[in-house]
């Protein structure tokens, strides 16, 4: 008699977080409305009701805040070169058997993240040919088009479809000509094997030139699909961003 089939494990949500941010040191524990920022992002990830939430961190104080917020903290090597490497290290630690086939990388500096985006990014993964999925949103503020801190995505999108294959990502206004521009949101769904393959690759020429990690995957022939969503979460990289997040979430603004 054949053994019973084991049901697939749900996606594993992993937030890479570290205190040593270049532009805003200590930001995982920055206070927003009486809670550390990491607690807000954990709450948003839990509210997605997609799967277990893990935070890949390097400091004990962050781990304690994560545990109080209701997620699992995994200590990772502070010398790992990127958030993706920390995500993979956490996946190997919490799931050495490989039960979770899908991994969602949620940046830990998105306190206003709509949980719906975490569910939306899973849509393209229904196609087994897709290695990685990521959300994009139509840019409404013209100033963002020329802002190099706003990453633009070029995607092949058929009329009436919200998702399509990502062709390129750039800090420049692409593509040329009339039409909408797409703001890339730094949230990814990976197939486990794709994440393993990705972190084993060396930085690629275009990745180094544009300073965009996802170009490494495209240059290696991996398929990334983008899905158009309605909201853009605030990424907190500076004191000004932190003040804006505090206003949005009802906390005090720093002097």
Buried (B, 14 or more C-beta within 10 A) or exposed (E): EEEEEEEEBBBBBBBBBBBEBEEBEBBBBBBBBEBBBBBBBBBBBBBBEBBBBBBBBBBEEBBBBBEBBEBBBBBBEEEBEEBBBBBBBBBEBBBEEEBBBBBBBBBBBBBBBBBBBBBBBBBBBEEEEBBBBBBBBEBEEEEBBEBEEBBBBBBEBEEEEBBBBBBBBBBEBBBEEEEEBBBBBBBBBBBBEBBBBBBEEEBBEBBEEBEBBBBBBBBBEBBBBBBBBEEBBBBBBBBEBBBBBBEEBEBEEEE
